Every structure is written in structure tokens, then in C-alpha cells.
Amino acid sequence: MKYRLNLCLLIVVIFILAAVIPARASSLIEAASKGDAKKVQVLLAQGADVNAKNNKGVTALMLAAKGGHTDTVQALLSKGADVKAKNKKGVTALMYAAYQGQTSTVQTLLAKGADVNTKENILGTTALNMAAGKGQIDTVKVLLENGANVNSKSNDGVTVLMDAALQGRTDIVQALLAQGADVNDIEKRHGATALIFAALEGHTNTVHALLAKGAEVNYKSKNGSTALMVAARGGHTGIVQALLSRGADAKARANNGDTALMMAYLKGHKEIVRILREAGAK
């Protein structure tokens, strides 16, 4: 009888612990997301698993990093939080922090061994891609100073420079070029370059920055389009002028036979039509 009683008590204790431990882990993740460093320390002292994950594979460290709660991040790291852990999509704490522009937290994570060049599972992007895509210039600089691969490509062959050029972030474009970014790299899907992306979106200052570093002005994408053509079609007069001043071929034809002049004419961009004709387009 005594044996059975002890066994029952043991089973009860096991069930209680089974309920308490996940509850502590859940509380830890919630506290970390709010930047409540004191509560995090209490929960860790009570035995909460510092590396516990929620149903999306997210840890307390990831959410603390996302919010830029550096004190909480440090508290978690001091208790063994895995700085290289990934959620189900392959996103790390460093990526969370970089995307949000949490520069101080990024520095803390890097100092503790975060992998600056690891890639997430969906698009194959790095922390640098994420920071650049969101225009986080200070974070971009810190990542570059800590060995981020400036020419890293996503699964589609999109580079960090292309991301920045597409967004018209001239400051980031210049920072990347200063660190050796390949100005004429080509993405896979359309065969476009950073210059074509910048011209397409009408980012005049970015176009100037790319041209100043040797961007190939007459390069053609897979459909035969040049930067001049996409700028003419989009009505970006300043870019058309900048490209022509750098030797853009006004007579070049896309694979379907269209020229920049034809594209501008069809879109009703009269000023660009005039500029192109003066440049010798027919």
C-alpha cells in the first residue's frame, strides 16, 4: 500500500512539473518580448529553459533582440541562450535585430558569436540583406564591420546592393560599394543589375552613385532592356539624362525590337522623347 501511495505521489509530481516547466518557458518568452529583464532573471532562476521555443520555433532571445531589449538579451546570453538558434523559417536573433535596426543589440549578439552570414530558409537572405532592405544604415555599417559578405545573394541571385538600389537607399548603396560590392552583379530571374533596378524605380541619386562606381550603362537584361529603356518607359527624365551623359546607347533595341524612344513615345513622355531624339534616337 505504501509503495502504491509513493508511486501515485510521484506521478502527481511529474504531472505538476510537466505543466509548470512549459508555463515557465512561455512566461520567459513573453517577458523577453516585453524587455522585462528582471522577470526574465527571476524565471531563469526558477529553472525556465533559456532556449525553449514556441510553436513557431521562436526563442526568448529572438523576441528580445527584435525589440532591441539589450539588457534582456544580455541576461539571456549570460544564462546560455543559443545565439545561433533559428526559428522554423531559419531566422536568427541577429536577423530579427538587424531587420528592426536594433544596432546596439546587433553589436551585443555579434560579440557573443552570432553568425553574421547565416541565411534564412525561405529566400536565402542574411542579416545584411534584411537591414539593407529596411534602410537600416547604422546596422548595415556594423554588420559590414563585422565581416558580413557584401556580395551575398538570395536564392534568386538578388544581392544586398540590388535590394538597396531598388529601395533608393543611396547611403546604403554607397556604404556597400565602399566595401567592395559588385556593381555589375546580375540577378537570376530577370538578369537585371542594381543600375536597372534603380532606374526602373526612378531613384536618380542612386543611379548617379552606381554610375560613379562603374555600373555598365549599356548592359541588357534577359529581355534586352537597358537602364535607359526602363527609365524612359517610367518617365524618369533626370535618369535618362544621367545615363545618356555616361554613354547610354539611345539606339539600342530590346529583344522585341523596341527602343527607349518608342517606349517613351508610347507612354506619352514628350520631354524624354525630345531628349532621346537630340541624342540620336530614331
C-alpha positions in Angstrom: 0.0 0.0 0.0 2.8 2.4 0.9 4.6 1.6 -2.4 1.4 2.4 -4.3 1.0 5.7 -2.4 4.5 6.7 -3.2 4.1 5.8 -6.8 0.9 7.9 -7.0 2.6 10.9 -5.4 5.5 10.5 -7.9 3.1 10.5 -10.8 1.3 13.6 -9.4 4.7 15.4 -9.1 5.6 14.5 -12.6 2.4 15.9 -14.0 2.8 19.1 -12.0 6.3 19.6 -13.3 5.2 18.8 -16.8 2.7 21.7 -16.5 5.0 24.1 -14.7 8.1 23.8 -16.9 6.3 24.8 -20.2 4.4 27.5 -18.4 7.7 29.0 -17.2 9.1 28.8 -20.7 6.0 30.6 -22.1 6.3 33.2 -19.4 10.0 33.7 -20.2 9.3 34.2 -23.9 6.6 36.7 -23.1 8.7 38.6 -20.6 11.6 38.7 -23.0 9.4 40.1 -25.8 8.4 43.0 -23.4 12.0 43.6 -22.4 11.3 42.8 -18.7 14.8 41.9 -17.8 14.0 41.5 -14.0 11.2 39.0 -14.7 13.4 37.1 -17.1 16.1 36.8 -14.4 13.6 35.5 -11.9 12.2 32.9 -14.3 15.6 31.7 -15.2 16.5 31.4 -11.6 13.3 29.3 -11.1 14.5 26.9 -13.8 12.9 28.2 -17.0 14.6 26.8 -20.2 16.5 29.7 -21.7 16.4 28.0 -25.1 12.7 27.0 -25.1 10.8 27.7 -28.3 7.2 28.5 -29.1 5.2 26.7 -31.8 7.0 28.8 -34.5 10.4 27.9 -33.2 10.9 31.4 -31.7 13.0 31.8 -28.6 13.1 34.4 -25.8 16.4 35.7 -27.2 14.9 36.3 -30.7 12.0 38.4 -29.3 14.2 40.3 -27.0 16.5 41.1 -29.9 13.6 42.1 -32.2 12.5 44.6 -29.6 16.0 45.9 -29.1 15.9 45.0 -25.4 19.7 44.8 -25.0 19.6 44.3 -21.2 17.3 41.4 -21.6 19.4 40.0 -24.4 22.5 40.1 -22.2 20.6 38.4 -19.3 19.5 35.6 -21.6 23.0 35.2 -23.1 24.6 35.1 -19.7 22.4 32.1 -18.9 23.4 30.2 -22.0 20.9 31.4 -24.6 21.9 29.9 -28.0 22.9 32.9 -30.1 22.8 30.8 -33.3 19.4 29.3 -32.7 16.9 29.5 -35.7 13.2 29.5 -35.8 11.3 27.3 -38.2 12.0 29.6 -41.1 15.7 29.8 -40.3 15.6 33.3 -38.9 18.1 34.1 -36.1 18.1 36.6 -33.3 20.6 38.6 -35.2 18.3 38.8 -38.2 15.4 39.9 -36.0 17.5 42.7 -34.6 19.0 43.7 -38.0 15.6 43.9 -39.7 14.4 46.3 -37.0 17.6 48.3 -36.9 18.4 47.5 -33.3 22.1 48.3 -33.8 23.1 48.1 -30.1 21.5 44.6 -29.9 23.2 43.6 -33.1 26.6 44.5 -31.6 25.8 42.5 -28.5 24.9 39.4 -30.5 27.9 39.6 -32.7 30.2 40.0 -29.7 28.7 36.7 -28.4 29.4 34.8 -31.6 26.3 35.3 -33.8 26.9 34.1 -37.3 26.8 37.3 -39.5 26.5 35.4 -42.8 24.0 32.7 -42.0 20.9 32.5 -44.3 17.2 32.0 -43.5 15.4 29.1 -45.2 12.8 30.8 -47.4 14.6 33.4 -49.5 18.2 32.7 -48.6 18.8 36.2 -47.2 21.2 37.3 -44.5 21.0 39.8 -41.7 22.7 42.3 -44.1 20.0 41.8 -46.7 17.3 42.4 -44.1 19.0 45.5 -42.7 19.7 47.0 -46.2 16.1 46.2 -47.4 14.7 48.2 -44.5 17.1 51.1 -44.9 18.9 50.5 -41.6 22.1 52.3 -42.4 23.7 52.2 -39.0 23.1 48.4 -38.7 24.4 47.9 -42.2 27.7 49.5 -41.2 28.0 47.4 -38.1 27.4 44.2 -40.0 29.9 45.1 -42.6 32.5 46.0 -40.0 31.9 42.5 -38.5 32.5 40.5 -41.7 29.1 40.4 -43.4 29.5 39.2 -47.0 28.8 42.3 -49.1 28.1 40.2 -52.2 25.9 37.6 -50.6 23.0 36.6 -52.8 19.5 35.3 -52.1 18.1 32.2 -53.8 17.1 34.4 -56.7 20.5 35.9 -57.1 19.5 39.2 -55.6 22.4 41.0 -53.8 22.3 43.4 -50.9 23.3 46.1 -53.4 20.3 45.4 -55.6 17.9 45.5 -52.5 19.3 48.9 -51.5 19.2 50.2 -55.1 15.6 49.1 -55.5 14.7 51.0 -52.4 16.6 54.1 -53.5 18.8 54.0 -50.3 21.8 55.8 -51.8 23.5 56.0 -48.4 23.4 52.2 -48.1 24.4 51.8 -51.8 27.5 53.9 -51.2 28.4 52.0 -48.0 28.2 48.7 -49.8 30.2 49.9 -52.8 32.9 51.2 -50.4 33.2 47.7 -49.0 33.6 46.1 -52.5 30.0 45.3 -53.6 30.0 44.1 -57.2 28.2 47.0 -59.0 27.5 44.8 -62.1 26.3 41.6 -60.5 23.3 40.1 -62.1 20.2 38.6 -60.5 18.8 35.3 -61.8 15.1 35.8 -62.7 15.3 38.8 -65.0 19.0 39.2 -65.5 18.9 42.7 -64.1 21.6 44.7 -62.3 21.4 47.2 -59.5 21.5 50.0 -62.1 18.5 48.7 -63.9 16.6 48.3 -60.6 17.4 51.9 -59.6 16.5 53.3 -63.0 13.2 51.3 -63.0 12.1 52.8 -59.7 13.3 56.4 -60.6 16.0 56.7 -57.9 18.1 59.4 -59.6 20.7 59.8 -56.8 21.2 56.0 -56.6 21.7 55.9 -60.3 24.4 58.6 -60.0 26.1 56.6 -57.2 26.2 53.4 -59.2 27.4 55.1 -62.4 30.2 56.7 -60.4 31.4 53.3 -59.4 31.5 51.8 -62.9 28.0 50.4 -63.4 27.7 49.1 -67.0 25.4 51.7 -68.6 24.5 49.6 -71.7 24.1 46.2 -70.1 21.0 44.4 -71.2 18.7 42.2 -69.1 17.3 38.9 -70.3 14.6 40.6 -72.4 17.1 43.0 -73.8 16.1 46.0 -71.7 18.7 48.6 -70.7 18.6 51.0 -67.8 17.9 53.8 -70.4 14.8 51.9 -71.6 13.3 51.3 -68.2 14.0 54.9 -67.3 12.4 56.2 -70.5 9.4 54.0 -70.1 8.9 55.1 -66.5 9.2 58.8 -67.3 12.3 59.4 -65.3 13.8 62.4 -67.1 16.7 63.0 -64.8 17.9 59.4 -65.0 17.6 59.4 -68.8 19.8 62.4 -69.0 22.3 60.9 -66.5 22.5 57.7 -68.5 23.0 59.5 -71.8 25.7 61.6 -70.3 27.5 58.4 -69.4 27.3 57.0 -72.9 24.0 55.1 -72.9 23.1 53.9 -76.4 19.9 55.7 -77.4 19.5 53.4 -80.4 19.7 50.1 -78.6 16.8 47.7 -79.0 15.2 45.2 -76.7 14.5 41.6 -77.8 11.1 42.6 -79.1 12.7 45.4 -81.2 11.5 48.3 -79.0 13.9 51.2 -78.3 13.9 53.7 -75.4 12.4 56.3 -77.8 9.5 54.0 -78.7 8.8 53.2 -75.1 8.8 56.9 -74.1 6.6 57.8 -77.0 4.0 55.1 -76.2 3.9 56.3 -72.6 3.4 59.9 -73.6 6.7 61.2 -72.1 7.2 64.1 -74.5 10.2 65.6 -72.8 12.1 62.3 -72.8 11.2 61.8 -76.5 12.7 65.1 -77.2 15.9 64.4 -75.2 16.3 61.0 -76.9 15.9 62.4 -80.4 18.5 65.0 -79.7 20.8 62.1 -78.6 20.3 60.5 -82.0 17.5 58.1 -81.3 15.2 57.3 -84.2 
